[in-house]
Amino acid sequence: MAERFFEKRLASMKARSHARVVAMARGMDGVINLAGGDPDFDTPGHITDALQKGIAEGKTHYPPTHGLPALRSAIAEY
């Protein structure tokens, strides 16, 4: 099977490029590595509250590919 990439630019990214990005991030304050999906701090209460609310409302599936309009607007205004 041929190797496929979601983003063509990633196909040309060398392993050392990724290592450089990781090394740069280590030297920066406030960067949180989420690569392992398990940060080294507890999830803030406002996030767990929102998660519980979303579950209760049945929001348990992936959002539309292009995102949620209200969230996109809020991000754009930020």
Biopython code that builds the backbone (N, CA, C, O; Angstrom):
import numpy as np
from Bio.PDB.StructureBuilder import StructureBuilder

atoms = [
    (1, "MET", "N", (0.851, -1.187, 0.000)),
    (1, "MET", "CA", (0.000, 0.000, 0.000)),
    (1, "MET", "C", (0.890, 1.240, 0.000)),
    (1, "MET", "O", (1.864, 1.313, 0.748)),
    (2, "ALA", "N", (0.557, 2.190, -0.823)),
    (2, "ALA", "CA", (1.336, 3.430, -0.898)),
    (2, "ALA", "C", (1.129, 4.252, 0.370)),
    (2, "ALA", "O", (0.050, 4.244, 0.964)),
    (3, "GLU", "N", (2.171, 4.954, 0.768)),
    (3, "GLU", "CA", (2.084, 5.809, 1.947)),
    (3, "GLU", "C", (1.277, 7.054, 1.588)),
    (3, "GLU", "O", (1.488, 7.647, 0.530)),
    (4, "ARG", "N", (0.351, 7.452, 2.466)),
    (4, "ARG", "CA", (-0.500, 8.606, 2.190)),
    (4, "ARG", "C", (-0.383, 9.601, 3.325)),
    (4, "ARG", "O", (-0.186, 9.219, 4.478)),
    (5, "PHE", "N", (-0.505, 10.870, 3.001)),
    (5, "PHE", "CA", (-0.433, 11.932, 3.994)),
    (5, "PHE", "C", (-1.650, 12.833, 3.847)),
    (5, "PHE", "O", (-2.125, 13.071, 2.736)),
    (6, "PHE", "N", (-2.152, 13.331, 4.973)),
    (6, "PHE", "CA", (-3.283, 14.248, 4.939)),
    (6, "PHE", "C", (-2.854, 15.616, 4.427)),
    (6, "PHE", "O", (-3.638, 16.312, 3.782)),
    (7, "GLU", "N", (-1.646, 15.996, 4.702)),
    (7, "GLU", "CA", (-1.129, 17.301, 4.304)),
    (7, "GLU", "C", (0.141, 17.066, 3.507)),
    (7, "GLU", "O", (1.091, 16.470, 4.015)),
    (8, "LYS", "N", (0.170, 17.529, 2.263)),
    (8, "LYS", "CA", (1.317, 17.268, 1.391)),
    (8, "LYS", "C", (2.621, 17.794, 1.969)),
    (8, "LYS", "O", (3.680, 17.206, 1.750)),
    (9, "ARG", "N", (2.551, 18.901, 2.709)),
    (9, "ARG", "CA", (3.776, 19.452, 3.289)),
    (9, "ARG", "C", (4.394, 18.494, 4.298)),
    (9, "ARG", "O", (5.609, 18.513, 4.498)),
    (10, "LEU", "N", (3.584, 17.662, 4.933)),
    (10, "LEU", "CA", (4.121, 16.706, 5.899)),
    (10, "LEU", "C", (4.947, 15.625, 5.218)),
    (10, "LEU", "O", (5.868, 15.076, 5.822)),
    (11, "ALA", "N", (4.630, 15.319, 3.977)),
    (11, "ALA", "CA", (5.361, 14.277, 3.264)),
    (11, "ALA", "C", (6.829, 14.636, 3.116)),
    (11, "ALA", "O", (7.683, 13.749, 3.104)),
    (12, "SER", "N", (7.132, 15.914, 3.006)),
    (12, "SER", "CA", (8.521, 16.332, 2.823)),
    (12, "SER", "C", (9.217, 16.649, 4.138)),
    (12, "SER", "O", (10.402, 16.983, 4.141)),
    (13, "MET", "N", (8.505, 16.550, 5.251)),
    (13, "MET", "CA", (9.097, 16.871, 6.548)),
    (13, "MET", "C", (10.022, 15.745, 6.994)),
    (13, "MET", "O", (9.597, 14.599, 7.141)),
    (14, "LYS", "N", (11.252, 16.074, 7.200)),
    (14, "LYS", "CA", (12.243, 15.096, 7.638)),
    (14, "LYS", "C", (12.089, 14.849, 9.136)),
    (14, "LYS", "O", (11.591, 15.706, 9.865)),
    (15, "ALA", "N", (12.517, 13.679, 9.586)),
    (15, "ALA", "CA", (12.438, 13.344, 11.011)),
    (15, "ALA", "C", (13.181, 14.382, 11.834)),
    (15, "ALA", "O", (12.742, 14.750, 12.924)),
    (16, "ARG", "N", (14.292, 14.848, 11.322)),
    (16, "ARG", "CA", (15.063, 15.821, 12.097)),
    (16, "ARG", "C", (14.309, 17.146, 12.241)),
    (16, "ARG", "O", (14.535, 17.885, 13.199)),
    (17, "SER", "N", (13.413, 17.450, 11.293)),
    (17, "SER", "CA", (12.599, 18.659, 11.407)),
    (17, "SER", "C", (11.702, 18.559, 12.632)),
    (17, "SER", "O", (11.572, 19.516, 13.395)),
    (18, "HIS", "N", (11.090, 17.407, 12.814)),
    (18, "HIS", "CA", (10.228, 17.191, 13.976)),
    (18, "HIS", "C", (11.051, 17.288, 15.251)),
    (18, "HIS", "O", (10.614, 17.903, 16.223)),
    (19, "ALA", "N", (12.219, 16.698, 15.260)),
    (19, "ALA", "CA", (13.088, 16.749, 16.440)),
    (19, "ALA", "C", (13.469, 18.190, 16.763)),
    (19, "ALA", "O", (13.556, 18.561, 17.933)),
    (20, "ARG", "N", (13.695, 19.003, 15.737)),
    (20, "ARG", "CA", (14.030, 20.416, 15.960)),
    (20, "ARG", "C", (12.866, 21.153, 16.604)),
    (20, "ARG", "O", (13.060, 21.958, 17.516)),
    (21, "VAL", "N", (11.662, 20.878, 16.129)),
    (21, "VAL", "CA", (10.479, 21.530, 16.694)),
    (21, "VAL", "C", (10.315, 21.129, 18.157)),
    (21, "VAL", "O", (10.040, 21.980, 19.003)),
    (22, "VAL", "N", (10.480, 19.851, 18.462)),
    (22, "VAL", "CA", (10.358, 19.375, 19.845)),
    (22, "VAL", "C", (11.421, 20.027, 20.720)),
    (22, "VAL", "O", (11.129, 20.457, 21.836)),
    (23, "ALA", "N", (12.648, 20.101, 20.222)),
    (23, "ALA", "CA", (13.735, 20.723, 20.988)),
    (23, "ALA", "C", (13.450, 22.204, 21.231)),
    (23, "ALA", "O", (13.702, 22.710, 22.325)),
    (24, "MET", "N", (12.930, 22.898, 20.226)),
    (24, "MET", "CA", (12.593, 24.311, 20.387)),
    (24, "MET", "C", (11.512, 24.478, 21.451)),
    (24, "MET", "O", (11.594, 25.375, 22.290)),
    (25, "ALA", "N", (10.501, 23.616, 21.415)),
    (25, "ALA", "CA", (9.396, 23.709, 22.366)),
    (25, "ALA", "C", (9.876, 23.481, 23.793)),
    (25, "ALA", "O", (9.380, 24.114, 24.726)),
    (26, "ARG", "N", (10.833, 22.585, 23.964)),
    (26, "ARG", "CA", (11.361, 22.327, 25.308)),
    (26, "ARG", "C", (11.983, 23.574, 25.909)),
    (26, "ARG", "O", (11.950, 23.758, 27.126)),
    (27, "GLY", "N", (12.542, 24.425, 25.081)),
    (27, "GLY", "CA", (13.205, 25.627, 25.562)),
    (27, "GLY", "C", (12.283, 26.817, 25.744)),
    (27, "GLY", "O", (12.744, 27.904, 26.093)),
    (28, "MET", "N", (10.990, 26.637, 25.514)),
    (28, "MET", "CA", (10.037, 27.743, 25.596)),
    (28, "MET", "C", (9.162, 27.600, 26.835)),
    (28, "MET", "O", (8.758, 26.495, 27.196)),
    (29, "ASP", "N", (8.876, 28.716, 27.476)),
    (29, "ASP", "CA", (7.975, 28.717, 28.624)),
    (29, "ASP", "C", (6.529, 28.606, 28.158)),
    (29, "ASP", "O", (6.160, 29.163, 27.124)),
    (30, "GLY", "N", (5.727, 27.897, 28.910)),
    (30, "GLY", "CA", (4.296, 27.827, 28.641)),
    (30, "GLY", "C", (3.876, 26.862, 27.557)),
    (30, "GLY", "O", (2.695, 26.812, 27.216)),
    (31, "VAL", "N", (4.803, 26.089, 26.999)),
    (31, "VAL", "CA", (4.455, 25.127, 25.959)),
    (31, "VAL", "C", (4.048, 23.822, 26.633)),
    (31, "VAL", "O", (4.762, 23.315, 27.498)),
    (32, "ILE", "N", (2.921, 23.289, 26.242)),
    (32, "ILE", "CA", (2.424, 22.035, 26.806)),
    (32, "ILE", "C", (2.481, 20.976, 25.720)),
    (32, "ILE", "O", (1.856, 21.126, 24.669)),
    (33, "ASN", "N", (3.223, 19.911, 25.964)),
    (33, "ASN", "CA", (3.341, 18.823, 25.004)),
    (33, "ASN", "C", (2.150, 17.892, 25.171)),
    (33, "ASN", "O", (2.018, 17.218, 26.192)),
    (34, "LEU", "N", (1.296, 17.858, 24.177)),
    (34, "LEU", "CA", (0.122, 16.994, 24.207)),
    (34, "LEU", "C", (0.300, 15.770, 23.316)),
    (34, "LEU", "O", (-0.664, 15.050, 23.055)),
    (35, "ALA", "N", (1.511, 15.529, 22.853)),
    (35, "ALA", "CA", (1.757, 14.430, 21.927)),
    (35, "ALA", "C", (1.328, 13.093, 22.505)),
    (35, "ALA", "O", (0.767, 12.265, 21.787)),
    (36, "GLY", "N", (1.577, 12.868, 23.775)),
    (36, "GLY", "CA", (1.203, 11.600, 24.381)),
    (36, "GLY", "C", (-0.245, 11.556, 24.812)),
    (36, "GLY", "O", (-0.747, 10.499, 25.195)),
    (37, "GLY", "N", (-0.924, 12.687, 24.756)),
    (37, "GLY", "CA", (-2.319, 12.741, 25.145)),
    (37, "GLY", "C", (-2.546, 12.670, 26.643)),
    (37, "GLY", "O", (-3.680, 12.495, 27.088)),
    (38, "ASP", "N", (-1.483, 12.804, 27.427)),
    (38, "ASP", "CA", (-1.607, 12.690, 28.878)),
    (38, "ASP", "C", (-0.736, 13.747, 29.538)),
    (38, "ASP", "O", (0.391, 13.457, 29.940)),
    (39, "PRO", "N", (-1.251, 14.985, 29.656)),
    (39, "PRO", "CA", (-0.438, 16.041, 30.250)),
    (39, "PRO", "C", (-0.111, 15.735, 31.711)),
    (39, "PRO", "O", (-0.755, 14.896, 32.341)),
    (40, "ASP", "N", (0.887, 16.418, 32.232)),
    (40, "ASP", "CA", (1.345, 16.149, 33.598)),
    (40, "ASP", "C", (0.650, 17.044, 34.628)),
    (40, "ASP", "O", (1.225, 17.347, 35.673)),
    (41, "PHE", "N", (-0.569, 17.464, 34.340)),
    (41, "PHE", "CA", (-1.352, 18.270, 35.275)),
    (41, "PHE", "C", (-2.814, 17.844, 35.167)),
    (41, "PHE", "O", (-3.234, 17.293, 34.150)),
    (42, "ASP", "N", (-3.579, 18.104, 36.218)),
    (42, "ASP", "CA", (-5.003, 17.759, 36.215)),
    (42, "ASP", "C", (-5.776, 18.667, 35.265)),
    (42, "ASP", "O", (-5.410, 19.822, 35.049)),
    (43, "THR", "N", (-6.838, 18.127, 34.709)),
    (43, "THR", "CA", (-7.697, 18.908, 33.829)),
    (43, "THR", "C", (-8.445, 19.947, 34.666)),
    (43, "THR", "O", (-9.072, 19.599, 35.667)),
    (44, "PRO", "N", (-8.384, 21.225, 34.261)),
    (44, "PRO", "CA", (-9.072, 22.277, 35.018)),
    (44, "PRO", "C", (-10.577, 22.008, 35.127)),
    (44, "PRO", "O", (-11.187, 21.430, 34.228)),
    (45, "GLY", "N", (-11.153, 22.437, 36.238)),
    (45, "GLY", "CA", (-12.566, 22.196, 36.524)),
    (45, "GLY", "C", (-13.522, 22.706, 35.472)),
    (45, "GLY", "O", (-14.512, 22.040, 35.167)),
    (46, "HIS", "N", (-13.248, 23.891, 34.899)),
    (46, "HIS", "CA", (-14.184, 24.424, 33.899)),
    (46, "HIS", "C", (-14.229, 23.540, 32.653)),
    (46, "HIS", "O", (-15.235, 23.506, 31.946)),
    (47, "ILE", "N", (-13.136, 22.829, 32.392)),
    (47, "ILE", "CA", (-13.110, 21.922, 31.236)),
    (47, "ILE", "C", (-13.883, 20.649, 31.553)),
    (47, "ILE", "O", (-14.679, 20.191, 30.733)),
    (48, "THR", "N", (-13.660, 20.065, 32.744)),
    (48, "THR", "CA", (-14.407, 18.852, 33.093)),
    (48, "THR", "C", (-15.904, 19.153, 33.205)),
    (48, "THR", "O", (-16.733, 18.311, 32.858)),
    (49, "ASP", "N", (-16.252, 20.344, 33.685)),
    (49, "ASP", "CA", (-17.669, 20.734, 33.747)),
    (49, "ASP", "C", (-18.270, 20.793, 32.343)),
    (49, "ASP", "O", (-19.377, 20.304, 32.114)),
    (50, "ALA", "N", (-17.532, 21.396, 31.403)),
    (50, "ALA", "CA", (-18.015, 21.497, 30.021)),
    (50, "ALA", "C", (-18.122, 20.115, 29.383)),
    (50, "ALA", "O", (-19.047, 19.856, 28.613)),
    (51, "LEU", "N", (-17.180, 19.230, 29.698)),
    (51, "LEU", "CA", (-17.239, 17.866, 29.167)),
    (51, "LEU", "C", (-18.482, 17.140, 29.671)),
    (51, "LEU", "O", (-19.184, 16.488, 28.899)),
    (52, "GLN", "N", (-18.746, 17.256, 30.965)),
    (52, "GLN", "CA", (-19.925, 16.596, 31.534)),
    (52, "GLN", "C", (-21.209, 17.142, 30.914)),
    (52, "GLN", "O", (-22.137, 16.387, 30.624)),
    (53, "LYS", "N", (-21.254, 18.454, 30.716)),
    (53, "LYS", "CA", (-22.432, 19.082, 30.100)),
    (53, "LYS", "C", (-22.612, 18.571, 28.672)),
    (53, "LYS", "O", (-23.724, 18.239, 28.262)),
    (54, "GLY", "N", (-21.518, 18.510, 27.919)),
    (54, "GLY", "CA", (-21.584, 18.024, 26.544)),
    (54, "GLY", "C", (-22.056, 16.586, 26.459)),
    (54, "GLY", "O", (-22.847, 16.237, 25.582)),
    (55, "ILE", "N", (-21.574, 15.750, 27.369)),
    (55, "ILE", "CA", (-22.006, 14.350, 27.387)),
    (55, "ILE", "C", (-23.498, 14.269, 27.693)),
    (55, "ILE", "O", (-24.229, 13.522, 27.043)),
    (56, "ALA", "N", (-23.945, 15.035, 28.679)),
    (56, "ALA", "CA", (-25.367, 15.032, 29.047)),
    (56, "ALA", "C", (-26.246, 15.502, 27.888)),
    (56, "ALA", "O", (-27.394, 15.074, 27.766)),
    (57, "GLU", "N", (-25.708, 16.384, 27.033)),
    (57, "GLU", "CA", (-26.462, 16.904, 25.884)),
    (57, "GLU", "C", (-26.318, 16.016, 24.651)),
    (57, "GLU", "O", (-26.845, 16.339, 23.587)),
    (58, "GLY", "N", (-25.605, 14.896, 24.791)),
    (58, "GLY", "CA", (-25.452, 13.969, 23.666)),
    (58, "GLY", "C", (-24.401, 14.379, 22.655)),
    (58, "GLY", "O", (-24.376, 13.852, 21.543)),
    (59, "LYS", "N", (-23.541, 15.301, 23.017)),
    (59, "LYS", "CA", (-22.486, 15.753, 22.100)),
    (59, "LYS", "C", (-21.269, 14.836, 22.255)),
    (59, "LYS", "O", (-20.248, 15.216, 22.827)),
    (60, "THR", "N", (-21.414, 13.623, 21.729)),
    (60, "THR", "CA", (-20.379, 12.609, 21.922)),
    (60, "THR", "C", (-19.741, 12.147, 20.615)),
    (60, "THR", "O", (-19.063, 11.120, 20.584)),
    (61, "HIS", "N", (-19.953, 12.891, 19.552)),
    (61, "HIS", "CA", (-19.384, 12.533, 18.250)),
    (61, "HIS", "C", (-18.426, 13.629, 17.788)),
    (61, "HIS", "O", (-18.401, 14.724, 18.349)),
    (62, "TYR", "N", (-17.649, 13.320, 16.771)),
    (62, "TYR", "CA", (-16.761, 14.325, 16.206)),
    (62, "TYR", "C", (-17.599, 15.447, 15.601)),
    (62, "TYR", "O", (-18.695, 15.200, 15.098)),
    (63, "PRO", "N", (-17.096, 16.670, 15.647)),
    (63, "PRO", "CA", (-17.826, 17.785, 15.032)),
    (63, "PRO", "C", (-17.683, 17.734, 13.511)),
    (63, "PRO", "O", (-16.927, 16.915, 12.987)),
    (64, "PRO", "N", (-18.400, 18.599, 12.804)),
    (64, "PRO", "CA", (-18.251, 18.659, 11.350)),
    (64, "PRO", "C", (-16.790, 18.927, 10.969)),
    (64, "PRO", "O", (-16.044, 19.543, 11.731)),
    (65, "THR", "N", (-16.399, 18.465, 9.802)),
    (65, "THR", "CA", (-15.023, 18.614, 9.332)),
    (65, "THR", "C", (-14.550, 20.059, 9.375)),
    (65, "THR", "O", (-13.407, 20.329, 9.744)),
    (66, "HIS", "N", (-15.411, 20.974, 9.005)),
    (66, "HIS", "CA", (-15.024, 22.389, 8.972)),
    (66, "HIS", "C", (-15.213, 23.083, 10.315)),
    (66, "HIS", "O", (-15.036, 24.297, 10.414)),
    (67, "GLY", "N", (-15.568, 22.328, 11.341)),
    (67, "GLY", "CA", (-15.699, 22.902, 12.678)),
    (67, "GLY", "C", (-17.093, 23.415, 12.973)),
    (67, "GLY", "O", (-17.974, 23.435, 12.112)),
    (68, "LEU", "N", (-17.262, 23.825, 14.205)),
    (68, "LEU", "CA", (-18.541, 24.381, 14.652)),
    (68, "LEU", "C", (-18.539, 25.888, 14.395)),
    (68, "LEU", "O", (-17.610, 26.578, 14.813)),
    (69, "PRO", "N", (-19.555, 26.405, 13.721)),
    (69, "PRO", "CA", (-19.570, 27.831, 13.377)),
    (69, "PRO", "C", (-19.355, 28.761, 14.575)),
    (69, "PRO", "O", (-18.593, 29.722, 14.473)),
    (70, "ALA", "N", (-20.007, 28.492, 15.698)),
    (70, "ALA", "CA", (-19.858, 29.371, 16.866)),
    (70, "ALA", "C", (-18.427, 29.348, 17.391)),
    (70, "ALA", "O", (-17.890, 30.385, 17.779)),
    (71, "LEU", "N", (-17.810, 28.173, 17.403)),
    (71, "LEU", "CA", (-16.429, 28.068, 17.867)),
    (71, "LEU", "C", (-15.480, 28.767, 16.899)),
    (71, "LEU", "O", (-14.561, 29.466, 17.324)),
    (72, "ARG", "N", (-15.698, 28.581, 15.612)),
    (72, "ARG", "CA", (-14.853, 29.250, 14.613)),
    (72, "ARG", "C", (-14.933, 30.766, 14.755)),
    (72, "ARG", "O", (-13.918, 31.457, 14.668)),
    (73, "SER", "N", (-16.137, 31.279, 14.972)),
    (73, "SER", "CA", (-16.306, 32.727, 15.143)),
    (73, "SER", "C", (-15.592, 33.220, 16.392)),
    (73, "SER", "O", (-14.927, 34.256, 16.367)),
    (74, "ALA", "N", (-15.730, 32.477, 17.483)),
    (74, "ALA", "CA", (-15.078, 32.878, 18.735)),
    (74, "ALA", "C", (-13.562, 32.883, 18.586)),
    (74, "ALA", "O", (-12.887, 33.782, 19.088)),
    (75, "ILE", "N", (-13.032, 31.887, 17.899)),
    (75, "ILE", "CA", (-11.582, 31.827, 17.680)),
    (75, "ILE", "C", (-11.137, 32.986, 16.798)),
    (75, "ILE", "O", (-10.110, 33.611, 17.063)),
    (76, "ALA", "N", (-11.902, 33.275, 15.755)),
    (76, "ALA", "CA", (-11.549, 34.369, 14.843)),
    (76, "ALA", "C", (-11.561, 35.716, 15.561)),
    (76, "ALA", "O", (-10.728, 36.577, 15.277)),
    (77, "GLU", "N", (-12.495, 35.901, 16.485)),
    (77, "GLU", "CA", (-12.580, 37.161, 17.222)),
    (77, "GLU", "C", (-11.484, 37.286, 18.270)),
    (77, "GLU", "O", (-11.115, 38.394, 18.660)),
    (78, "TYR", "N", (-10.967, 36.156, 18.726)),
    (78, "TYR", "CA", (-9.931, 36.164, 19.749)),
    (78, "TYR", "C", (-8.664, 36.778, 19.193)),
    (78, "TYR", "O", (-7.664, 36.878, 19.904)),
]
sb = StructureBuilder()
sb.init_structure("model")
sb.init_model(0)
sb.init_chain("A")
sb.init_seg("    ")
for serial, (resi, resn, name, xyz) in enumerate(atoms, 1):
    if name == "N":
        sb.init_residue(resn, " ", resi, " ")
    sb.init_atom(name, np.array(xyz, "f"), 0.0, 1.0, " ", f" {name:<3s}", serial, name[0])
structure = sb.get_structure()
